[in-house]
Amino acid sequence: MPMTNTSNRRILTFPAIHPCDAVSPGALHALIGLCHDITSHRSDDFPVHRRRARETLRQVGAILEFLEDVRDRGAILPGSVTVSFSELHVTLQKIRHLLHDCARPGARLWVLLLSDRVSCEFQVLVRSIATVLDVLPLETIDAAPEVKEVIRLVRRQAWKVAMGIDPADHRALRSVWSILNQFKKGVAPARSNLKRVLEHLHIRSWTDCHEEVAFLEEEIFASSDDDEIALLASLMGFMVYCRVVLFDTMDGNRSDHKDCNLQPQVIEHLRQEDLWCPISLELMMDPVTVATGQTYDRASIIRWFKAGYLTCPVTGERLDSTELVPNSAIRKLVVQFCHQNNVPITEPSVKRKRDLSKTASPFSPAGAGAIRMVAAFLVDKLSNGTSQEKYKATYEIRKLSKSNVFNRACLVEAGPIPWLLHLLSSTDPSIQKHAVAGLLNLAKHPDGRKAIFETGGLTLVVDVMKMGFKIEAQQNAAAILFYLSSIEEYRIEIGDIPEAIPTLVGLLRDGMYRGKKNALVALLGLLLYHGNHPKVWEAGAIPVLTNLLSSEMEDLVIDSTAVLGKIAERKEGTSAILRYDVIPHVVEVLQSTTSRSGRESCVSILLSLCNNGGTKVVSLLGQMPSLMPSLYSLVIEGSPIAGQKARSLLNHIHSFEEHGYPAIFPSQ
């Protein structure tokens, strides 16, 4: 199958560029290249619309033979062919797009449902070829007589070709509509009918189904037409049902056991520090190379550029360009390292952020019916299935609940949470990993949080956070605690589990980026209950948070200031903070950060320390002249709350300098 355009062109749209007006060998070669690209397709590439695709390929093949004969003769082309060649170039571009769409993996069901439109597009483009050939001055072109005769034949046939829907496509289309109607009524379709449609579309594996689901989901988010979205959602429900119910295995998608196609000795003899980003000192999950040849993680180097630095962080050389080139070689080595060292792999993403609120309601009755039946099927497999079936069920729940609010609601209603909690104790690391991830997604739903709590899941989640087989499972368990901590009753219960807060602090200290991030937000949630405050600082959180204030990852710095600010609100917390050299680090963050929330958290920490710590703290702040400009800046440019706190802090400092005591005495 030919290489395809990887642009953001939406399916069944055909952007084409007119070539320059001059007739030159370059223009002829461009036409030949287009024809070669088109004719590299084979009829087997087209599960649907095969007859129309085959006829189009035959016509383009004849044109290719003609163009190559003209090229080989080397004669100068007359200017009269300019218009014909230009229009032919445009038509061939559109044909290439259309054939690519018809052969595109993932779009097969959608192309079948749009059969009328696709047939019309084929007819329009074939007639465009006929029009071009009508005005092509064959008599002025040096080509073999038999080749010219073939072109005349193509021209005549192009006007006569009938472009209706293939009978087999029509039968499959009728079956799809019948199955969608069954989903709408809540009736499970016969497996034989589903398999017949999939076989017609050449969808023969879990991966094929997954490609269809992923494509349809992308189209839903890209579309603004309500009717089109409803149809896409119905088809996505159709394919999700097929993926879950018809395929027992995931044909190589068990990523936990995939071979990375690299020799183990490559990693053994590699300096591991070469896989770490020089800026963040984290593994480069999305490595990119800058103009100097140095490689960094994409997110880190972009933050470097946004901060106004146009130099290479390692060499110090000024960069002529901020262009970033993906480093696939380093990416492969990072993947290999992760597999060998049980490190979760984060896929780099260039997709735009989606508005998940769009998925809160079902887009169509058929799609909703399919998802409800899928949810019931998966719960049955969790409760009664084999080990392999449970693995697949946990993976499917994780996938379905990740980015669709309605799917989460259906799954929570079906009752998988007790079974997922039970699987947290599985001795299969992969089952445990997917069960935790599924619970995390379901914990984003209010009823999901309630089910986890009422089923006695808190201790099980904490156990995974402490002793989970995989780092990813530990990180996701911390994130579950964050969502549960949004409810006061739950945050009290979490704090009463002896290992909960110390394990979060350990993850904050020793975890990777995602683990630190999840631990921070979980601790912040738990601190909303005053009884958890002493447990947090007694677990050693304050020195760990202080160290994070020097992190290269600004979001970790900002979250750390928020946690410290919450601790500092209470007098006992202030006393705990003052045992460590925290204040200079907070002042440094206040001076350097551009984050509004970060600056507000910093001034909140300092004000709480003054209110609760009294003269000692105010005196220390008064000895930091670099603090004053930052406070004045907040008064002028900060939010109303930040400005008010900065003014209060300035009053403390000025009053102490003038009278020897703060403007407001600390409460006793």
N, C-alpha and C positions, 0 to 999 in steps of 0.2 A: 504494500500500500504506500502511496506517495507521502512525502513530508507535507504537513499541512500548516496553514497559517495559524499562529498561536496568538493572534491579536484578540481584542475584546469584541470582535464582530459578533453580533447576535445571529443566531441561526436563521436561515432563510432571508437574510439581507445580503445584498450583493454590491458592495461598493466597488467601483472600477475607476481607473485613472486613464484618461486619454493620453496616448503617447504624443510626442512632438510631431509636427506636421511634415518634417522632412522624411523622405524615403531613403533609407540607408541600409547598409548591411547589418547595422546594429538593430534596426527595426525588424528586419527579416529574422534575425537570430532570436529576438525576443518572442516573436510569434512561434517559432519552432520550439523554443523552450517551454512556452505555455502549452503547446500541443503535447509535448513529451510528458509534462507534468500531469496532464489530464489522462492521456492514454496509458499511464503507468498503473491506473486502476484496472482491476479485473472484475468480471461480473460477480464473482463470489464476494466481493467487497460490499455488495448491495443486498441486504436481506429483503428490502422492500423496493418497489419501483424498479425492479431489475430489468424489465423489458425496455422501459424508457431510457434507463442508464446505458444499456447495451447498444441501443440505436444511436444514442448521442455519441458514445465512444467510437462507433463505426464511422460516423460522419467526421468526427475530429481526426480519426486515423487517416481518412482519405485526404483531408486538408493537409495533414502533416506530410503525407507522401508528395503532394504537389509542392509544398513549400521547400522541402528538402531537394527536390529535383531542380527548382529554380535556383536555390543556393549553390548546388553542385555545378550548374552550368556557368555560374559566375557572371552572367550578363548584367548590364546596368538596367535597373528597373525604371520604367517611365514614370514621370510625375503623376500621370493619370490614375495610378493605383493608390495614391496617398489616402484618399477618403476611404476606400475599401479596406485597406490594411488597418487604418485607424479604428474603424468600426468593428472589424474582425477582432482586433486586439481587445476592445472593450467587451465584446460578446464572449470571447474565450475566458476572460477573467471571471465573468459571471457564471459561466458553465463550470469553471473550476470550483467556485464557491458552492454551487448547487450540488455537484457530485460529492464534494467533501462533506456537506451536510447529510446527504443521503447515506454515506458510508461511515458517518461518525459514530464511534462507540459511545454508548450512553444516550444517544438521541433517537434510537430506533423506534421506540414506541411513539414518541412525539411526532416523528416524521410520518409514521403510519396514520396517526390521527389527523394529520394535515394533508392527507392524500389528494384531496381536490385542489388545494393550493399548490402542492408540489407538481401535480400533473399540469396545471396551468402554466407554472414557471417553465417546465420543460418545453411545452408547446411554444411559448413566447420566444425562448432562446433558440429553439430549432428554426422557427420562422425568421428570426433575426439572421441566422446563418444564411438562409435562403435569400433574404434581401441583400445581404452583402455580396453573395455570389452572383446575384442578378446584375449588379452594377460593376462587378469586377471585369475590367477590359482584358479578357483572356487572350484576344487576338494580338495584343501588344506585348504579351509576356512570353519570354523564351522558355518553353517547357515542352516535354515530350507530348506528342499528340494523344497517346493513350492516357496520360495523366490528366490532360485537359478534359478528355471525355469522361473520366471518373468524376471530375469536379462538376461537369454538366449534369451527370446522373445524380450526384448528391443534391444539386440545386433543385432538380425536379422532384426528387423524393422528399426533400425537406418540406415542400409545400403540401405534400399529400399525407405525411405521417399522422396517424391518429394517436392521440396521447390520452387515452382514458385510463381508468384505474385497473390494474391487473386483477383478474378474478380471484386469485389466491389472496391478494391484499384485501380485496373487498370482503371475503369470508372472514379473514382475521379481524377486520375492523368491526364487523357485525358481532363477533364473539366478544370483543373488548367492551362494546357498549352494553351487551347483555350482562357481562360480569359486573360492570360498574353499577348497573341497576340492581343486581343482587346485593352488592355491598351497601347500597342506599337503603335496602330493606332489612339489612342485618342478617342476610342469608349467606352462609359460606358456600362459595362456588365449588364445583367439582374439580378435583385436582387434574383430571384428564383434560378439561377445557382450558385450564391455566397452562398446562404443559403444551397443548397444541398451539396456543398463541406464542408462547416463548420459543418453541421450536421454529415457528415461522419467522420469528425475528432473530434467530440464531443466538438467543440468550440461553446459554447452557451451563452456567455456573453462578455461584454466589457473587463472584467478582463482576460478572456481566450485569447482574441485577443491581449491584451496588453502584456501578457506573451510571445506570439509568436513574437511580434515585438521586445521586449527586447532581446529575445534569438537570433533572426536573426541579430540584430545590434551588439551584442557581437561577433558573428561569423564573421561578416564583418571585424571588427577591428582585430580579431585574425588571419584571413587568409591572405596569401600572394599570393594566386593563383588568377589571374585576372578573369579566367572563373568562378571559384567558387564564387568570390565576385559578379560578374554580376548576377549570378543566385540567390544568397542570396538577393541582392538588389531588384530584381524583386519580389521575394516572400515577402520581407518586404513591398514593395509598395502594393502588394495584401492585406496583413493583415492590413496595415494602412487604406486602402480604406474600408475594411470591418468594422474595428473598428469605423471609423468616420461615415460611411453612414448607416450601418445596425443597430447599437445599439443606442437607444435614451437616455438611462440612463447608468450610470457608476457603477451600482450595488455595492454600498458601497465604491466606491473610492472617494467620496466627503469627503476628509480628514478633511475638516473644521468642519464636524459634527460627526466625528467618536467617538464612545464610547471607552474609554481607558480601560474598564474592571477593573477599580479600584474604590473602594469606596471613595466618596468625603471626608469622615471624615479622611481618611488616610492622605491626604494632610493638612487638617485643623490642625491636631495635630503634624505635622512634623515641625521641625526647618528648615526654608527655607535656612538658610546658609549651611545646610548639602548638598544641591544640587549645591552649588557653588564650583568651583575648588579652592583649597587653593593657587594655584600658580597664576592663571589668574584672580581670583575673578569673573569669568563668569560662566554661567550655564554649567554644564558638559553634553554636547550633545553626547559625546562619552566616557562615564565613564569607567575607567579601574582601577583595583586594583593591587597594587604592593605587594612585599613579606611581608611587615609589616602589611598588611591589610588596609592601607590607600588608599582612592580612589581619583583619579585625572582625569582631562580631558586628553585624549590620546595625543593630539597635545602638550599640555603644559608639560607633564612629559617627552615626547620624546625630546623636546627642552632642558629640564633640564639635561637629560642624555647626549645629544650631547655637552652641555657646559662643560662636564667633571665631573659633580657631580654624584657620585654613592651612594648617601645617600637618605633617605626618607626626603623630604622637611619639613614635619610636625614634625616627631619624631627625626630626626637627625641620626637615626640608619643607619649603613652601610648596603647596600643591597647585599646579596649573589648572587642575580640574578636580571637581568633587565627584566625578563619576565612580561608581562602585561596580566591580565585576565579580559575580558569584564565583567562589572558588570551590568547584565540585570535588576536586581531589582531597582538599582538607575536610570537606563535608563527609566524604566516604570514610576517611580515617576516624573522624569523630564518631560516626555511627558504629564503626567496628569497635572502637574503644568503649562506647556505651554498652554494647552487647556483652563484651568480655568482662565489664566491671559492674554490671547490674545497675546501670544508670539510665533513667527514663529518657527517651528521645523526644524532643520537642520539634515538631515540624515547622520550618520557617513558613510564614504566611505573608502573602502579598495581597490578600483579599481585603476588600473594604469591609469595615465593621458593619454588621447587619443590625437592623432594628428588630429584635426578637419579639417586641410587643405585637408585631404584625402577625405572629403565630399564635396569639392567645386564643383565638377562636378558629374553629374549623373553616376552611375555605369552601368546602363542599360537603354535602351529606354523604356522598359515596366515599370520599377520602376519610371522613370521620368514622363511618361504619367499618372500613377496612382496618383502621388503627385500633379500634376497640376490640375487634376480633384478634388482632395481632397481640394485644396486651394480654388477653385471656390465654392465648396459646402459650405465650412465654412464661406466664405464671405456672401453668401446668407443667412445663418442662423443668422449671426450677424445683417444683415439688416432687415430681415423679420421674424425672429424666435420668439418663446415664450421666457419667462424669463429663463425657464429650458434649452431651446435650445441655448440661448445666453451664459448661464453659460458653457454648454458643449463645445460650439465653442471656447470660450476664453481659456478653459483648453486645448483643443486639439491644438490650435495655440501655446500655451505656450510649450507643450510637443514637438511638431514637430520642433519648431524653436530653441530649446535649444542647441542641439548638432549636427546640420546638416546644413552646409552652403548652400547647394543647396535648402533645404527645405525653408530656410529663403528667398532666392531669389524668389522662386515660390510664397511664401505667399505675399511678398512685391509687386510683380507684379500683384497679384490678387486684391489688393486694400483694405485690411482690416483695415488699419491704421485710417482713419476717423471714422470708427465705433468703434474701440477700444478706441480712444480718447473720443468719446461720452460716452462710458461705464465707463470712469473714474468718472463720476458723478453719477453712479448707487448707489442706496441705499442698494444694496445687497453687503455686505463686501467681499463675496467670488468672485463675478463677478468682482468687482473693483480690488481685489488682482491679479486675473489671467490676467485681461486686462493690468495691469501695467507690470506684468512679461512678457507677450507676447510682449508688446511694447519695453521692455528692450532688448529682444532677437532680435527683428527686427531692433532696433537702431544700432545694430552691423553691419548692412548692409548699405553702403553709401546711397542707394536710400531710405532706411527706415528712416535714419536721415533727409533726404531731405523732405520726406512726412510728418514727424512729424512737422517740422518747417513750411512748406508751408501751412499746414492745420491749423495752429494757435494753435499748441499743447503745446507750452512752458508754458503758464500760467496754463493750466490744469495740467501739470506734477508738477509744483511748488505747486499748491493747494493740490495735493495728498501727496507730500512730507511733507507739513505742517499739513494737517488735514486728512490724509488717515485713514480708519477704522482700519487697521491692521499695525503693526510695519513693517512687511515684505513689504507691499505696499509702505510705506514711504522710506524704505531703497532702494528699487528698483527704485523709482522715482529719488533719488539722483544719482543712477548709470546711469539712462537715461541722466541726465544732464552732466555727465562725457563724455559720447559718443558724445553728441551734442556739447560740448565745444571744440571738436577737429577742428571745423570749425570757423574761426574768426568771420564771420557775426553772427553766432549763439551765440558765447560767449559774443558778445557785447549786443545782445538782451536779453540774460539771465541776464546779469548784470544790465540791465535797469528795470527789474522787481523788484519792491521794496522789496518783501518778499523773493526773491531767495537766496541771499547770507546770510542774517540773519538766514534763516531757515536751511541752510547748517551748519552754525556755531552752531546753537542749536542742530542739530543732532550730530555734532562733540562732543559737550559737554555732551549731555544726552543720546545719542543712545547706542545701544549694539555694539558689535564688528563690525558686518557687516555694520551697519549704520555709524559708525565712519570711517571705511575703505572707503566706498563709498563717504562720504562727503569730505574726504581728497583728493582723486583723482579728484573729481569734482572741488574743490577749486583750485587745482594745474592747472587744465585745464583753468579755468576762469582767473587765474593770467597771462596767456599768453597775455592777453589784458591789456595794462597799465592802462586804465581807470577803471579797476575793483580793482586795488590795494587799493585805499583809502576806497572803500566800504568794503573790507575784514577786514582791521584792525579796521575800525570804527564799524563794527559789533561785535567786541570783540574777534576776532579770536586769537590774540597773547597770552593772558593768557591761553586760552584753549589749544593751541598748546604747550605751555610751560609745562602745566600739563601732557600732553601726552608723553613728553620726559621721564617721569618716569614710563611709562606703562610697564607691564610685557610682553606685546605683541610686539616683536621686529619689526614686519613689520609696526605697527602703529608708533613706534618711528622713523623708517627710513623715512616713508612718511611725518611725521611731520617736520623732518629736511629739507626735500625737499621743503615743503611749506614755512617754515621760510626762507630758502635760497632764494626763489623767492621774498618774501617780502623785504628782506634785500638788494636786488640789487638796489633799488631806495632810494634816500636820505630820502624821507618822510617815507619810510618804516623802515629805520634804526632808525629814530627818534622815531617812534612808538614802535619799539622793545626795545629801550634803556629805555623806561619808566618802563619796567618790568625787573625782575631779571632773564633774559634769559641766559646770557653768561655762568654762572657756570654750568647750566644744559647742554648746548651744549658741553662744555669742558668735562663734565662727560660722555656724550654719545660718544664723540670722543675717550676717553680712553677705554671705555668698549666694544664698538660694534666690531664685526668681519666682519660686512658688508662693502664691498668696496664702494658701493654707499652711505651708511650711513656716512662713514668717509669722503668721498668727499663732501657730503652736509654740514657736520659740518665745515670743513675747508673753504668752500665757504661762509657760514654764517659769520664766524669770519673775513675773508678777506674783505667782503663787509662792515661789521660794522667798520673795521679799515679805509677803503677807504672813507666811508661816514661819520663816526663819529669822525675821527681824534684822537688827542692826548689823549682824555679822555678814549677811548676804548683801545688804544695801552698801555697806562699806566696800565689799569686794567689787561690786558693780561700778561704784564710783571711781575705782582705780583702773577702769577699762575705758579710756577716752575714745577708743574706736567704736564703742557701743552707741555713743550718743547720736552720730549721724544716722545710724540705722533706725533709731527710735524716732528721730525727727522726720525721717522719710516716711515712716508708717503713719505718723500723725497727719502728714500732708496727703499721702497717696494711698494709704491702706484702706481696708474696709472700715465701716463705722465701728465694728467691734474691735478690730485690731488697733485702730486709731485711739479708741478710748482706753484700751489697756496700755498702749504706749505712753499716753499722757499720764496715766496713773503711775507708771513706772518712773517716768521723768520727775513727777512730783516727789516720789520717794527719794530719789537720788538728790534732787536739789534741796529738799528739806533737810536731809542728812548733812549735806555740805554746809548749809547755813546754820543749822541749829544743833546738829549732832545726833538727831534721831529721825526716823522715817516720818513721812506725813501721816501715815496710818499705822498705829501700833498693831502688832500681830495679835490675833485673838488668843485668849488663854484657855 
